[in-house]
Each structure stands twice: as C-alpha cells, then as structure tokens.
Amino acid sequence: MPNASRSSLAGLAAAAALTLPPVQAAEPARENLVSFSTSAQIEVTKDLLGITLQVVRDGNDSAAVQAQLKQVLDAALAEAKKAAAPGAMEVRTGGFSLFPRYGKDGKINGWQGQAELVLEGKDSQRVAQTAGKLGTMNVTSVGYSISRELAEKHEAEVTAQAIRKYRAKAQEYAQQFGFAGYQIREVNVQAADQGGGPQPYMVRAKTQMSMASDAPVPVEPGKGLITATVSGSVQLTK
C-alpha cells in the first residue's frame, strides 16, 4: 500500500478515535428495589411566645386615619422597646393597612385602617406583661411555638432515631422477601418542627381587652413535636 494511503488511513483512525464517546460505567441494575419512609418524633414544651396587638381607626379623611394609626403605633412601639432584650423579647411592627369604606350608593364615604405590633420572645412573663401595658392596642392573637434553638437542640437525636428505624425496616423487608441484606440506593433526610404559632385571642367582652398596666396576658405553653423523616429506596441483596 502506498505511503500516502497508509497516512490517510492512520489519520482517519485517529479522527475516529477522537470522536468516539467516552465509555460510561454501567448503571446498577434497578431490580429488587424497595422504596419506603420512616419517621420519628420528640415532644417538647414550646418555648417561644408570640403576641400580636392591633389598633383600628376610621374616619372621613384617609390622611387623618393614617396619622392616627401612626401615632398610636409609634407610642406603643416606643413603650414596648423599653422592655425589649435580645432573646428574651423582640419587638416588630406587623401589618399596616388602609382601605375605603363604601356607602349604599357605591361611593366612598369614609376610610378604615389598622396597624399591628408583634411581641415575641422566650421570656414569657416579659412578653405578657409588656402586652398588658399597651392599653391603646388590643390583643388579637396569642400563641407559643418552638424556637429555632430548641429545634436544633433535638434535631440530631430525632434524626438518629428515624435513621435507625429506616435501617431496621430495610433489614425487615429483606428478610420478609427472602434476601440476606440490602444496599441503600438513595436516601433523603428531613427534620422539622410542628410547634404551631399565634392563635386568635378571643374575648367575651370589650372591657377584657383593656388590661391594667401591670397585669400580664394569661398564657400557658403547650406541647409541640420535633420530627424527622427518612425516605428513599434500597436494593435487596442475596
């Protein structure tokens, strides 16, 4: 064969080699797969108290209504901040809304607005007593929840429980199906808390909304759950 032809063939072979797709590892067989999930939970006492207070005003002039809301909110905010302390009680504003009021003829005949102030913290007595001092605003919701710190404290423990349950369940399935063991193919671990949050604060009489300056809002923490869920699939092995 002439040298030129040999060179051409060699070049074609080299080009073909360069364009060949890379060899990929064979995907593990997807047989004898079992998908399931397990969960674990720990009950804890909720430690974060949240109280929402609200002021409502109405009038014929929108600017005047807005000014009245701002005046009440500013005064309550200044008073609440006196008792604020990192971790013990945080103070923040909530919703602030203003909307028209319509008459029977469909025309605007006035304005109504509302503003909210939120107190939240682990020092329940401080939060409740501060809410009791804000006589210009009404309590609209009170509730306990689980703080991020408390949830993180127990997440490792509850996650370990859920993982142990998952491994035990995988071995149980293997034995029930006549296999010696299993290999984990994929797994997903999630932890969460079910601590709830502020609930509507119902009062039977308007006079109950106005509390003495030193009277705390009656509160009592309940229980909440910190949960972990493990889900995925295992391959049963001989």
C-alpha positions in Angstrom: 0.0 0.0 0.0 1.4 3.4 -0.9 2.7 5.6 2.0 0.1 8.3 1.2 -2.8 5.8 1.6 -1.3 4.5 4.8 -1.1 8.0 6.2 -4.7 8.8 5.2 -5.9 5.6 6.9 -4.0 6.4 10.1 -5.4 9.9 10.1 -9.0 8.6 9.7 -8.4 6.1 12.5 -7.1 8.8 14.8 -10.0 11.1 14.0 -12.5 8.3 14.6 -10.8 7.6 18.0 -11.1 11.3 19.0 -14.8 11.4 18.2 -15.8 8.2 20.0 -18.0 8.9 23.1 -16.4 8.1 26.4 -17.2 4.8 27.9 -19.7 5.2 30.8 -19.9 2.9 33.8 -22.9 0.6 33.6 -25.8 1.8 35.7 -26.6 -0.6 38.6 -29.5 -2.9 37.9 -32.8 -1.5 39.1 -34.2 -4.7 40.2 -35.3 -5.8 43.7 -35.8 -2.1 44.8 -38.0 -1.2 47.7 -39.0 2.4 48.4 -40.3 3.4 51.8 -40.0 6.0 54.5 -39.8 6.1 58.3 -40.2 8.9 60.8 -39.5 9.7 64.5 -40.7 12.5 66.8 -39.8 14.1 70.1 -42.4 16.0 72.2 -41.1 19.2 73.7 -42.6 22.2 75.6 -43.0 25.2 73.3 -40.7 28.0 74.4 -41.3 31.0 72.1 -44.3 33.2 73.0 -45.8 35.5 70.4 -48.5 38.1 71.0 -50.0 40.3 68.3 -51.7 43.6 69.1 -53.8 45.7 66.8 -55.3 49.2 66.7 -58.2 50.1 64.4 -59.3 53.6 63.4 -61.8 55.0 60.9 -62.8 58.4 59.7 -63.8 60.5 56.7 -60.3 61.5 55.7 -57.7 58.9 54.8 -54.7 61.0 55.8 -56.2 61.7 59.2 -56.9 58.0 59.8 -53.3 57.1 58.7 -51.9 59.8 61.1 -54.0 58.4 64.0 -52.7 54.9 63.4 -49.2 56.0 63.1 -49.5 58.0 66.4 -50.8 55.0 68.3 -48.3 52.6 66.8 -45.3 54.9 67.4 -46.2 55.3 71.1 -46.8 51.6 71.6 -43.6 50.7 69.8 -41.6 53.1 72.0 -43.1 51.7 75.1 -42.5 48.1 74.1 -38.9 48.7 73.1 -38.2 49.7 76.8 -38.6 46.1 77.7 -37.0 44.5 74.6 -33.9 42.4 75.1 -32.2 40.0 72.7 -33.6 36.5 73.0 -35.9 37.5 75.8 -38.3 39.7 73.8 -38.1 41.1 70.3 -40.5 43.8 69.1 -41.5 44.4 65.5 -44.3 46.0 63.5 -46.9 43.8 61.7 -49.4 44.7 59.1 -50.4 48.3 58.3 -53.4 48.7 56.0 -55.8 51.5 55.0 -58.9 50.8 52.8 -62.0 52.7 51.8 -65.5 52.3 53.3 -68.4 52.4 50.8 -71.9 53.6 51.2 -75.1 52.1 49.8 -74.7 54.2 46.7 -71.3 52.6 46.0 -69.4 55.8 46.7 -66.6 56.1 49.3 -68.0 57.6 52.5 -65.0 57.0 54.8 -61.8 55.2 55.5 -60.8 52.5 57.9 -57.3 51.3 58.8 -55.4 49.0 61.1 -51.9 48.6 62.4 -50.2 45.7 64.2 -47.4 45.3 66.7 -45.8 41.9 67.4 -44.0 40.9 70.6 -42.1 37.6 70.6 -39.6 36.0 72.9 -38.6 33.2 75.3 -39.2 35.3 78.4 -43.0 34.7 78.6 -43.5 36.9 81.6 -41.8 39.8 80.0 -43.7 39.4 76.8 -47.1 39.0 78.5 -46.6 41.9 80.9 -45.4 44.2 78.1 -48.5 43.4 76.1 -50.6 44.2 79.2 -49.1 47.6 79.4 -50.1 48.6 75.9 -53.6 49.7 76.6 -54.0 51.7 73.4 -53.9 48.4 71.4 -56.0 45.3 71.5 -54.6 41.7 71.7 -55.7 39.8 68.6 -53.6 36.6 68.8 -51.5 34.8 71.4 -49.6 31.6 70.8 -46.5 29.5 71.6 -44.2 28.0 69.1 -40.8 26.1 69.0 -37.8 28.3 68.7 -35.1 27.5 66.2 -32.6 26.9 69.0 -34.8 24.3 70.7 -35.5 22.6 67.4 -31.8 22.4 66.6 -31.0 21.0 70.0 -33.2 18.0 69.4 -32.8 17.5 65.6 -29.7 15.3 65.8 -31.4 13.0 68.3 -34.7 12.6 66.4 -32.9 12.3 63.1 -30.7 9.4 64.5 -33.9 7.7 65.7 -35.5 8.0 62.2 -32.4 6.6 60.5 -32.2 3.6 62.9 -35.9 2.9 62.2 -35.2 3.1 58.4 -32.3 0.6 58.6 -34.3 -1.8 60.7 -37.2 -1.6 58.3 -34.9 -2.2 55.4 -33.5 -5.3 57.0 -37.0 -6.5 57.9 -38.1 -6.1 54.3 -35.0 -8.0 53.1 -35.8 -11.0 55.4 -39.5 -11.0 54.5 -38.7 -11.2 50.8 -36.1 -13.9 51.3 -33.0 -11.8 50.9 -29.9 -11.7 53.0 -29.5 -8.0 53.2 -29.8 -4.7 51.4 -27.8 -1.8 49.9 -29.0 1.8 50.2 -29.6 3.3 46.7 -30.8 6.7 47.6 -32.0 8.4 50.8 -33.4 11.7 51.9 -33.4 13.0 55.4 -35.7 15.9 56.6 -36.2 17.4 60.0 -39.0 19.8 61.0 -40.9 21.1 64.0 -44.7 21.3 64.5 -44.7 24.0 67.0 -47.7 26.0 65.7 -47.8 29.7 66.1 -50.0 32.6 67.4 -53.7 31.8 67.6 -56.7 34.2 67.6 -57.2 35.7 71.1 -61.0 35.6 71.7 -62.6 37.9 74.3 -66.1 37.8 75.5 -66.4 41.5 76.4 -64.7 44.6 75.2 -63.7 45.6 78.7 -61.5 42.5 78.8 -59.3 44.0 76.1 -58.3 46.9 78.3 -56.0 45.4 81.0 -54.3 47.1 83.9 -50.8 48.4 83.2 -49.2 45.7 85.4 -51.5 42.8 84.5 -49.9 40.2 82.2 -51.9 38.5 79.5 -52.7 35.0 80.8 -50.6 32.5 78.9 -49.6 28.8 79.2 -47.2 26.9 76.9 -48.3 23.7 75.3 -46.5 20.8 73.7 -45.0 20.6 70.2 -43.4 18.0 68.1 -39.9 17.9 66.5 -40.0 15.3 63.7 -37.5 13.7 61.3 -38.4 11.7 58.2 -36.1 9.4 56.2 -37.3 8.3 52.8 -35.6 6.6 49.8 -35.0 3.2 48.3 -32.9 0.1 49.0 -31.8 -2.8 46.8 -32.3 -6.2 48.3 -29.3 -8.4 48.0 -28.7 -12.2 48.2 
